[in-house]
Amino acid sequence: MGFFAIPAAGLGFFFCAWLTMIFWGIIAPDFGVKTIGYPMAMLMTIALWLIVTPLAAAVVRRGRAV
């Protein structure tokens, strides 16, 4: 954990939210759903991070125990 870990995570979050918005806009017409704006993309990114982070930590812990 370096000095720039938290700012880098923040920038990563905003970049992930932007990518979510862009890719959702690309695939939404194919599935017949409406596109989302940046605030909704941020909410979706937070939700995904809250789900994926504990799962990734569990996998890492399990890998060390074996």
Residue pairs with C-beta under 8 A, 6 or more apart in sequence:
13 42
13 45
13 46
13 49
14 42
16 45
16 49
17 38
17 41
17 42
17 44
17 45
18 38
18 41
20 36
20 41
20 44
20 45
21 36
21 37
21 38
21 40
21 41
24 35
24 36
24 41
25 35
25 36
28 34
28 35
28 36
36 44
